[in-house]
Every structure is written in structure tokens, then in C-alpha cells.
Amino acid sequence: MRIRAAVTEAPGGPFVVQAVDLEAPRPHEVLVRIAAAGLCHTDLSMQAIWPRRLTPMVFGHEGAGVVEAVGAEVTTLAPGDHVCLTFSSCGACEQCVAGHPAYCRSQQALNTSGGRGDGSTPLSRDGTPVHAGFFGQSSFATFALAHERNAVRVPADLPAVVAAPLGCGAQTGAGTVLNRLRPEPGSSLVVIGAGGVGLTALMAAIVRGCDPVIVIEPVASRRALATALGAKAALDPGAADLVTAVRDLTGGGAHHIVDTACRPEMLQRAVTMLRPRGDLALVGVGNTVAFDVMSLLAKGIRVHGVLEGDANPARFIPELVDLHKRGLFPLDRLVATFPFENIGAAVEGMRDGSAIKPVLTFD
């Protein structure tokens, strides 16, 4: 079928919306009419370094929409179902069976290889392949194919612009707190970076009963939003007394820190902000960071690397939907919408910080 997709022609090139052809679903695939697609920093960072041999390429990994057709062996979804698309996994390896599909043995082949796990791509243009299958979906398009494993049914009355970020950013922030750190009520938690991932980590910490919850963020408007969402304090990372302020607010150091920015200088300070045997969860991507091992050993600091909130999406996304319906996970307060054809404006909004969570909408 003929669809419209945002195609990147070369590494670092812009998203250009144009016509491409999409195959019919294979036996375990579902065809989804995209209603909304979140824009994530991962789309931009991967676009910048994407191998030339895997271009042209269609990105997008936070799709939400309605199932239009299903493959012959699909058993969990039917046409008309509303779905949130998330990362892909094999379902059979040790990590998948244990409920940790973010660490699937086939993670790279299924999510960032430029095609399906077998190397094929469902997209073409004038008979020439266009690479796709980004996080098992490539949802910067009017329609996308996904495996039934990475399409999670959501309520029909859940707005698509809220459902879309659940597939990655919101799942990552909230899951890091709820699935990996699992803080005790009353424990202190610091979030570094008040973007979409950081603010959903904040929401999850409030749900968990953490006290105090502190956010460190350079943009004043985001600090104000963090406070409105329940943070006890929102601090500027440029403050000279930042470490002292965190220690004072937490009674000697934070129990937990979630870092979403991956700034080497801030991570070094994070270690000093933690109390002995504290937890540092790393979810930001982009820099190589060297730690003073002795400082980690001396305080017994536990460092966690966390992908996709260590979530099992089939279980966790419905939990987040329930929290949203109960008013405990106000994800809609982070969303800024942009028409799909104006994807360039969404990119600029993310880069200049004016849009916390840009979400593309489709007519």
C-alpha cells in the first residue's frame, strides 16, 4: 500500500515526508494506522550516527494508533484495536522469558538493524528498498507494521497523544523508578534532567511515596513544572552550592538518583550527592563517563544501567494507563503536538527545549 513517511536520506539528514510503499503484514505482524507518534532524543541521536549503508531510513519508535489488519497467525490483536507500539523482542531468549525483554538477545537485530530480524525491510520506494523496522515499527509514517509482541492494546478512549510516549520515554522514566529502583516510601530521590524521561521518573517517584523528590534542571520553566508536578525542590545545576543543597534537603544524601542527561561533570557530582549504599540509575545516552572507582567503593554506591525502564511492556504499559486514568500519571501535561507534515518544527522544539515531549499527530 502507498503511505507517507518521514524519510532520512543520509546520516544526519533531515526528515523529509514523502510517499513510500508498505508491504502487507506477515503472519505475526499487525498493520497499524498511526494516529500519533512521539519524538524522542533517541530518534535524533540515532539519525545523526546512522550508517550510510542503511539509508534511506524511516525512524520513529513511539507510535500509537488503530490496528487495520493482522497477519494470519496473530492471536492477541484484531482490527479495530487501539494500540501503543513499543520496542521489539524475541520472546524466547533467557531475558525475555524472565520478564526483561529490554535486554533481549536479539535486541539489536530487532530494533536498530534497519529492518526485520531476518534483514528484510517492509518499505520501498519506486521498487528500491527503504530501511525500516526501527524499534520494530518505524512509526514516523501514516501506517506502520509491528510484530504482535510490540503492539500493546490500550483503551479506545485513551488519547493517542498520551498513548504514544508510553512506548518508550514514559516507560523508561517511570520504569526506572518502579521496576528497577523500587524505592521505599519516604526515601529520597533525585532526578537529573526534566525532559520527558525525567519528569515521568518524577511522577513515578511521587506515586511510590518518595520524599523528598528533587529535580535538577537548567531550564526555569521546566523547574517550575517539576515543582507543580510534586517535586519538593527544583534546582539549577549551575548553582555553586548544588551538592550541599541536595545533602541538606535529603538529610545527608539522596537514597536514589536517576540521571537522564549523561553529563560527565554532573554524574561525578551525583556520586557525592548520594548517601552510603545509594543507587545511581543511568538512562541517558551519548557520553563516555569515567568514575573514580574508589569513591564508588568507599560509599558502596550501586550503579544501574537501565534500558526502557527494565519493563515488560505488555504488563507495564497497562499499569501506566491505569495510573493516568486515576490522575496519578499526568503525562498529558508534558505533551506538545505538531502535525506530522511539520516534523521539522517538532525537532526544533525538542532541540531548543521549548517542547518537553513533542508528539506528531496524523489526520
C-alpha positions in Angstrom: 0.0 0.0 0.0 1.1 3.6 -0.6 1.8 5.6 2.6 3.6 8.7 3.6 6.7 8.5 5.8 9.4 10.8 7.1 12.5 9.5 5.2 16.1 10.3 6.2 18.2 10.0 3.1 21.7 10.2 4.6 23.3 10.1 8.1 22.4 13.3 9.9 20.0 14.3 7.1 16.6 15.9 7.8 13.3 14.1 7.9 11.5 14.5 4.6 7.9 13.4 4.3 7.3 11.6 1.1 5.4 8.7 -0.5 6.7 5.1 0.0 5.2 1.6 -0.3 4.5 -0.7 2.6 4.1 -4.5 2.4 1.2 -6.4 3.7 1.6 -7.8 7.3 3.5 -11.1 7.6 2.0 -13.9 9.7 2.8 -12.4 13.2 2.7 -8.8 12.1 0.0 -6.1 12.5 -0.7 -3.2 10.3 -1.4 0.0 12.3 -2.8 3.3 11.1 -0.7 5.7 13.1 -2.7 8.4 15.0 0.3 9.9 17.0 4.0 9.3 17.2 6.3 10.7 19.9 9.6 12.3 19.0 12.4 11.0 21.3 16.0 12.1 21.7 16.9 8.5 20.6 15.4 9.3 17.1 17.7 12.3 16.8 20.8 10.7 18.2 20.5 7.6 16.1 19.6 9.7 13.0 22.9 11.6 13.5 25.1 8.4 13.5 23.1 6.1 11.3 25.2 4.1 8.9 25.1 5.3 5.3 24.7 1.7 4.1 21.3 1.6 6.0 19.8 4.7 4.3 17.3 5.8 3.2 15.8 5.1 6.6 12.5 5.7 8.5 12.7 6.3 12.2 10.1 6.7 14.9 9.6 4.4 17.8 6.7 5.8 19.9 3.7 5.1 17.7 0.1 4.8 18.7 -2.9 4.1 16.5 -5.5 1.6 15.4 -5.0 -1.9 14.0 -6.1 -2.1 10.4 -5.2 -5.7 9.5 -3.4 -8.6 11.2 -1.3 -11.5 9.9 -2.6 -15.0 9.6 -1.1 -16.2 12.9 -1.8 -13.2 15.1 -3.8 -14.2 18.1 -3.6 -11.3 20.6 -4.9 -8.4 18.5 -7.7 -7.8 16.0 -8.6 -5.0 13.5 -10.1 -2.0 15.4 -7.9 -2.5 18.5 -6.2 0.7 19.7 -2.5 0.0 20.4 0.7 1.6 21.7 3.8 0.5 19.8 7.0 -0.2 21.8 10.4 -1.9 21.4 10.6 -5.3 19.8 11.9 -8.5 21.4 12.1 -12.2 20.5 10.0 -13.5 23.5 12.1 -16.7 23.7 15.6 -15.9 25.0 16.6 -16.1 28.6 15.9 -12.4 29.3 12.6 -12.3 27.6 11.4 -15.4 29.4 12.5 -13.9 32.7 10.4 -10.8 32.0 13.2 -8.5 31.0 12.7 -8.1 27.2 14.6 -4.8 27.0 17.7 -7.0 27.3 16.6 -9.4 24.6 19.5 -11.3 23.0 18.1 -10.2 19.6 17.7 -6.6 20.7 19.9 -5.0 18.0 18.6 -7.1 15.1 15.0 -6.4 16.0 15.3 -2.7 16.8 18.3 -1.0 15.2 19.4 -3.0 12.3 17.4 -1.1 9.7 15.0 -4.0 9.0 13.3 -7.0 10.5 15.3 -9.6 12.4 15.8 -11.5 9.1 17.3 -8.4 7.4 14.2 -7.7 5.2 12.5 -4.3 5.2 8.8 -3.7 4.6 9.2 -0.4 2.9 10.3 0.5 -0.6 10.3 3.5 -3.0 10.0 3.0 -6.7 10.9 -0.6 -6.2 14.1 0.2 -4.2 14.2 -0.8 -0.5 13.8 1.8 2.2 15.1 0.7 5.6 12.7 0.5 8.4 11.8 -1.6 11.4 13.2 1.0 13.9 12.3 -0.4 17.3 10.1 -2.9 15.4 7.9 -0.2 14.0 9.3 2.9 12.1 6.3 5.0 13.2 7.2 8.3 11.5 4.6 7.3 8.9 0.9 7.2 8.3 0.9 3.4 8.6 3.4 1.0 10.2 4.0 -2.7 10.6 4.8 -4.1 14.0 5.1 -7.6 15.5 2.2 -8.5 17.7 4.7 -8.7 20.6 5.5 -5.0 20.4 1.9 -3.7 19.9 0.1 -3.3 23.2 -3.6 -2.9 23.4 -4.8 0.3 25.1 -8.3 1.6 25.9 -10.0 3.2 22.9 -10.7 6.3 25.0 -7.1 6.9 25.8 -5.9 9.8 23.6 -3.3 8.7 21.1 -1.1 11.7 22.0 -0.9 10.2 25.6 -0.6 6.6 24.4 2.3 7.3 22.1 5.0 8.3 24.7 4.2 5.3 26.8 6.0 3.1 24.3 9.5 4.4 25.2 10.1 7.7 27.0 7.4 7.4 29.7 8.1 3.7 30.1 11.8 4.5 30.5 11.4 7.2 33.2 8.6 5.6 35.2 10.0 2.1 34.8 13.5 3.0 36.1 11.8 4.0 39.3 9.1 1.4 39.6 10.8 -1.6 38.1 14.5 -1.2 38.9 15.0 1.1 41.9 11.7 0.3 43.7 12.3 2.9 46.4 10.8 2.6 49.8 8.1 5.1 50.7 9.7 8.1 52.4 13.1 7.6 50.7 14.7 10.5 48.8 15.1 10.5 45.1 16.8 13.0 42.8 16.1 13.3 39.1 18.8 14.9 36.9 17.1 16.4 33.8 13.5 17.4 33.5 12.7 16.3 30.0 10.1 13.7 29.2 12.0 10.8 30.8 13.0 12.8 33.8 9.5 14.1 34.5 7.9 10.7 34.2 10.5 9.4 36.6 9.4 12.2 38.9 5.8 11.2 38.6 6.6 7.6 39.4 8.6 8.6 42.4 5.6 10.6 43.7 3.4 7.5 43.1 5.9 5.4 45.1 5.7 7.8 48.0 9.3 9.1 47.8 10.0 12.1 50.0 11.7 14.4 49.1 11.8 14.2 45.3 14.2 16.7 43.9 14.8 17.7 40.3 18.0 19.2 38.8 17.3 21.1 35.6 18.8 24.2 33.9 15.6 25.5 32.2 13.5 27.6 34.6 10.1 26.7 33.0 10.9 23.0 33.4 11.9 23.5 37.0 8.5 25.2 37.6 6.7 22.3 36.0 8.6 19.8 38.1 7.5 21.7 41.3 3.9 21.8 40.0 4.1 18.0 39.5 5.2 17.4 43.1 8.9 17.9 43.4 9.9 19.4 46.8 12.6 21.4 45.1 13.9 22.1 41.6 17.5 23.2 41.5 19.6 24.8 38.8 22.7 22.6 38.1 24.8 25.8 37.7 24.4 26.6 41.4 27.7 26.6 43.2 26.1 25.0 46.3 24.2 22.3 44.5 25.7 19.3 46.3 25.3 21.0 49.7 21.7 21.8 48.8 20.8 18.3 47.9 22.5 16.9 51.0 20.6 19.3 53.2 17.3 18.6 51.6 17.8 14.8 51.9 19.2 14.7 55.4 22.7 13.7 54.4 22.4 12.5 50.8 19.9 11.0 48.4 18.9 7.4 48.6 18.4 7.3 44.8 19.4 9.3 41.8 18.0 8.9 38.2 20.3 10.6 35.6 18.7 11.3 32.2 21.3 13.7 30.8 24.6 11.7 30.8 26.7 14.8 31.5 30.1 13.6 32.9 30.5 16.5 35.3 27.0 16.1 36.7 27.5 12.4 37.1 30.6 13.0 39.1 28.7 15.3 41.4 25.8 12.8 41.6 28.1 10.3 43.4 28.8 12.9 46.0 25.1 13.7 46.4 24.3 10.1 47.3 24.3 8.7 50.8 26.3 5.5 51.5 24.8 2.5 49.6 22.8 4.8 47.5 21.6 4.0 43.9 22.6 5.8 40.7 20.4 4.8 37.7 21.8 5.8 34.3 19.3 6.1 31.5 20.8 9.0 29.4 22.7 8.2 26.2 25.5 9.9 24.5 28.7 10.3 26.5 31.6 8.2 27.8 31.9 8.7 31.6 34.8 7.8 33.8 34.1 7.3 37.5 36.5 7.4 40.4 36.2 3.7 41.4 37.4 4.4 44.9 34.6 6.9 45.5 32.1 4.2 44.5 33.7 1.6 46.6 34.0 3.8 49.7 30.3 4.6 49.7 29.0 1.3 48.4 27.3 3.0 45.5 25.2 0.8 43.2 25.2 1.9 39.6 22.4 0.7 37.4 22.3 0.8 33.6 18.6 0.8 32.6 17.1 0.3 29.2 13.4 1.0 28.6 12.7 1.1 32.3 13.5 -2.6 32.5 9.9 -3.0 31.6 7.8 -5.8 30.2 5.6 -3.6 28.1 2.6 -6.0 27.9 2.3 -5.7 31.7 3.8 -2.3 32.4 2.0 -0.1 29.8 -1.4 -1.1 31.1 -0.2 -0.2 34.6 0.8 3.3 33.4 -2.5 3.7 31.6 -4.3 2.9 34.9 -2.2 5.4 36.8 -3.0 8.0 34.2 -6.7 7.3 34.4 -6.5 7.8 38.2 -4.8 11.1 37.8 -1.5 9.9 39.2 0.5 10.0 36.0 -0.4 13.2 34.2 1.6 12.6 31.1 -0.6 14.9 29.0 1.0 17.9 30.8 4.3 17.2 29.1 2.9 16.8 25.5 3.3 19.4 22.8 1.6 18.4 19.5 2.8 19.0 15.9 1.2 18.0 12.6 3.1 15.2 11.0 3.9 17.3 8.0 5.6 19.8 10.3 8.0 17.2 11.8 10.9 19.7 11.4 9.2 22.1 13.8 8.9 19.2 16.3 12.6 18.6 16.0 13.4 22.2 16.6 11.1 22.3 19.6 12.9 19.4 21.1 16.4 20.9 20.4 15.6 24.3 21.8 13.8 22.9 24.8 10.5 24.6 24.1 8.8 21.2 23.7 9.2 18.7 26.6 7.6 15.8 24.7 6.8 16.6 21.1 4.2 14.3 19.6 3.3 14.2 15.9 -0.4 14.0 15.0 -1.9 12.5 11.9 -5.2 13.4 10.2 
